Amino acid sequence: MVRKLTLGRGLFVGINTIVLTAVTLLCIVPFIHLLSISLSSNTAAMAGEVKLWPVGFSLDSYQFLSEKVEFFRSLRVSVERVLLGTAVNMFLVFITAYPLSKANDQFKHRTIYVWFFAVTMFFSGGLIPTYIIVKSTGLIDSIWSLILPGALSVWNVILMLNFFRSIPRELEEAAKIDGAGHWKILWRIYLPVSLPSIATIGLFTIVGHWNAWFDGILYLNSPDKYPLQTYLSTLIMSMNSMMTSVSSEQLEMLENLSEKTLRNAQIFMGALPIMVVYPFLQKYFVKGMTVGSVKE
């Protein structure tokens, strides 16, 4: 049925289009500006002449970056963190959300356990007790100190259990009649039909691990073990560390660069992987959020 476009409907669509376009530009323009500065000449960047298009096009920043060992070492640490952290986080979310999604007649005192987890969203032990625990367990200066302290996201558990509760109970009952246990029901029935919600919390987890930087400063003593965002944060705060770790050839190249162009090049390269991954998960994102928020 074709809906007649009234004056009110036309204004509504027009205003929505303008607002959403403005929001989209607010998200995209900073990245374009970032890329433009990284591709501009030293003098143009320092003079503030670069807006949304490179001025004095130059690839010197990316050439220097391609030869910098520290950047790719921290990039490798970040990739390891994302892979290990996402696997651990998702596994714990699945095995926690599955029993909590059951009705009270299937899982006694379910509500008590749900509130037990929910309270941790509003109250925490604080930074110092958390550091003491990480140190006491021997995780300091290891990649596991970046993964285990936040291994279970209660917010993701709530999204997942609400999605699980939307799955017809008859599917589980039919599987039980065929002799399936809880593990087989979870992995063979619940998870395959929960792809939108899995993609949603998976995206949250990947972005969270990739963008985290403060825990690297807290728990890692060696800069060689810093993930990319921690490395970039220390680099942005001080350029002196870079000067002491470059070869003579790189130092000669660095004379033709500015801190501004090099910094923007590294920030753009740090954000690029997530920008590449997100479009493939975006189609599941809205559906996972809406379906996962229907029930308590």
Secondary structure, 3 states (H helix, E strand, C coil): CCCCCCHHHHHHHHHHHHHHHHHHHHHHHHHHHHHHHHCCCHHHHHCCCCCCCCCCCCCHHHHHHHCCHHHHHHHHHHHHHHHHHHHHHHHHHHHHHHHHCCCCCCCCCHHHHHHHHHHHHHCCCCHHHHHHHHHHCCCCCCHHHHCHHHCCCHHHHHHHHHHHHCCCHHHHHHHHHCCCCHHHHHHHHHCHHHHHHHHHHHHHHHHHHHHCCHHHHHHCCCHHHCCHHHHHHHHHHCCHHHHCCCCHHHHHHHCCCCHHHHHHHHHHHHHHHHHHHHHHHHHHHHHHHHHCCCCC
